[in-house]
Structure formats: C-alpha cells, structure tokens
C-alpha cells in the first residue's frame, strides 16, 4: 500500500510537529507500506518555516513546499498533490483537529472497491464554535440539495482519493469543498465514514465564516456549470 499525505499549513507553528509525530506513530507498525508526507506552507508569517526545516531534516519521507504568497487551502493542496509520487492521496488539516488515527480505516475502505474514487470523513461531533457549526450546517445542506453529492460534511479535510481523477478537476479556490460532487461528475463512487474531530488547542481558524459562506454560493454555481458540461460531453 503506497500513499501520499498532503497537509496545507498557514500559521500552524504550534500544531505541525505534534501532527507529524501522530502520523508517524499511527503508521510505525504498518507493513508493508510506503508513504510520503508533503507539507505545503502557504506563506505563513509565524515560525512555521523554521519548524518545517527541522522536521524535514528529521524524517526522510517528509518534504515541504513553500508558497511565495498566500494562495489559500485549495491551491496549496493542488500544489502538494501535483508533486506527489503516489496515486493514492490522503489530505487533512494542519490544526490537529483531524485525527490521523482515522486514516487507516479510510484507506481500507478506499482499497476495498476499485470503483470508489474518494472516501471522506464525517465529523459527527464537531469541536467548533456555535457560529461555525451553524454556518457549516447551512452550507452543507444547501450544497447537498443543489449538487446532490450525497455528502453531509464536504468540508471535512480528511479524505482519501485518486490523484488521476483529482488532476482532471478544474482549479479554483474552494475546490476542496466540492470534491465529492466533482468526483461523482467524473463517474466515481464516493463513500463517507464517521471520524473523530478534536478541539483546536493552539492557534486560531484561518478561514472566515461568513466570507466563506458567500464564496460557497458563487462556487456552487461554478460547480453546477462544470457538472453540466461534463454531462454534455
């Protein structure tokens, strides 16, 4: 089993080392596997860069990519995925709210069916603020009704998917929240599994709640057009 773990980072100096240690602990006894970790530093202005340099020296199968300017989560993921050497991609956030211990069960499901293009996590017990929970619930419901992607939590960053399909997708900021619908549009099955969600211990969320809701509406229209074009091909 071979896979690449891609983690976008923006000002996560207090979290990233703990996250990497957790990932290595999860997979230390898994054999035979070969995996790599790609950390994409999205022009952080804290000391994330220094910590990444230290981690890269410590672990042979870890590499870091640095954006010259802040480009957002989707474009950071795109950059990391394009540079990966394996076709199976695992993504998760750098804030330690996703639990790396859930990765093996997503990989197991993904590898159990060749027709599955994406397996995503479902955060049934989210450890977020009330405002973030409510806005996310509304956005998920609206998106699910309009796009019929059968996903209750497309915003969960913990996902396993096929790189070959991903690189076919159009590139736009917000892409990571519409992957289930787009993978369906390319004829792939998707599956979703309940996963752990932990409270953020350090730092703060780097994504605006209401701005994201507005952009989400614009992106839904964009994705509808993409899916329409795919159906007409």
N, C-alpha and C positions, 0 to 999 in steps of 0.2 A: 504494500500500500504506500503510494507516494502522494504527497500533497504539499501545497504552499499555503502558509498562513500570512495574510496581509492585514496590517494594522495601521490605519491612518492616525496621526498624532498632531494635536495642536495644544501646546502648553500643558503637557501631561508629565512634567518632570517628577512629580511626587508619586505617580502611579506606574510608569512604564517598567521600572525594574521589577516591581512586585508582580506585574502581569507576566513578564518573561519568565520569571522564576516559577510561577504557577504552571505555565505551559510546559516547561521542561520537566517539572515534577509529574505532570499528567502522563507524559509520553516516555518517561525514563525506562519503563519495563515493557513497552510495546515493541514487539519484534515479530516478523521483520518489517520495518517501516523505514522510509527515508523521507524526511521533510525539511523544509526551509522556512525561515521566518523573515518577512520583509516588513520593515518599519518605515513608513513614509512620514517624514517630518514636514508638516505643512507650514513652514516659515514660523515656527514657534519663537516667541520673544522672551521665554524664560530660559532655564539651563537644560532644556530637553536635549539639545545638540550634544552637550558635554557628556550626558549620561548615555546617549546612544553610542558615542565614540567608545566609551568604556565597555559597553555591552558587546559591541562588535569585536573588540579585542578578546573578550572572554569566550565567546561562542563562535565556532567555525561556520555553522549553518545559519547564521544571522547576518543580514545585511541591511543597511539603512540607505534611504534615498531622501534627498533634501530638496524641497521646493524653494526656488528663489523668492517667490511671493506666495501669499496665502491664496489658494485656489479652491478650497472647500473639500468636503469629505468625498464627494463622488469622483472628482478629478484626481484626488490623491489615491483613491482605490484603483482607478483606471491605470495610473502610472505604475503602481505596485504590481497589479495583475499582468500588465504587459511585459514586465521584466521577470516574471516568474518562470521557473524551468519545468514546473509540473502542470498537468492539465486540471487536476482537482484543486479547487481554490477554497480556502476557509477564510472568512472575514469575521472580525469582531472589533469592538471599540477599544480604545486605549485607556479608558477611565476605570477599568476593573469592575464595571457593573455586570458585564457578561462574565460567566464563569467558564474558564477553559475546561473544567471537568465535564462539561456538556458536549464538547467537540466529538469525542469518540462515538456517542450514540447517534449524532447527526451523520458522521462518516459511515457508520454501519448501515443506516437506512439508505443513504445515497448509493452505497456499493451493492445493495441488495436487489436493485432493479435498474437495468440498463436504460429504461425509458424515462427515469427520473433525471431531470436536468438541474433541479435545485431543491435543497432541503433547508427550510428556515426554522428559526426558533420562535416560540410564542411566549412572551413574558406575561404569564397569567397573574403573577403577584408582583407588580412593578413597585420598585422602591424609588419613586419620584415625587415631586411636588404635586399638589392637587391640580394646579393650573396646567401643568404639563400632562398629567393623566387625562384630564378632561379634553384638552385640545387634541391630544393624540387619538382619543377615542372617537371624537367627532370626525377627524381627518380620515381615520381608518374606515369608519362606517361609510362616509361619502365616497371614498375611493373604491371600496369594495362593491358598492351598489352600481357605480358608473362603469367600472372596468371589469367587474365580475371576475376578480382574480382569486376569489375563494380564500383570501388570507386575512386573518383578523389582526395581524400585527406586522405589517410590512416594514415598519421602522426598526424592528429588531435587527441589529447589525450582525448577530451571529448567524451565519449562513454557510452552506457548502454548495458549490455549484461547478458547472462545466465551463472551463475557460474558453473553449472553442465557440460556445454559444455566446458567452459574455462579450467577446471582442467583436461580434456582429452587431451588438446593440449600438444605437446612436448615442453619442456622448453629450451629456448635459448635466449641469449641477442639479441634483435631486434624483439622478438615475438610480441610486442605491435604494430609494424608497419605492421604486416601481418595477423592480426586477421580477417579482412573481408574474405580473401581467405580461411583461415583455418576453419572459421565457415561455409562457403559455402561447404567446403570439408566434413564437418560433417552433411550436409543436411539441414542447417539452412538458412532461408531467412535473408537478411540484407537490411537495409534501411538507407538513409543518408539525413540529414536535414541541411540547411544553419544555421550557428551560428555566433555569434559575435566573433571578435578577437581583442584584445586590445594590445597597445604598452606596452612593459615591462618598468615599471617605476623605479624599483630598481634591482640591481644585474646584472648579465650577463648570457647569454646562457651557459649551462654546457655541450653542445653536439657539437662535432666538425663537421663542414660541409663536408669537403672532406673525412675525415676518415669514416664518416657515409655513404657516397655515396659508398665507396669501400666495406664496410661491407654489405651494402644493396645488392650488386651484388652477394656476396657469399651467403647471406641469401635467395635470390630468388631461387638459385639452390637448397638450402636445402629444401625450401618450395615445390618446384616442386616435389622433391623426396617423401616428406611426402604425398602430394596430390595423387601421382601416387600409393603409397602403399595403401592409403585409397580406391582408385578406384578398386584396385585389390582384396581387401578383400571381 
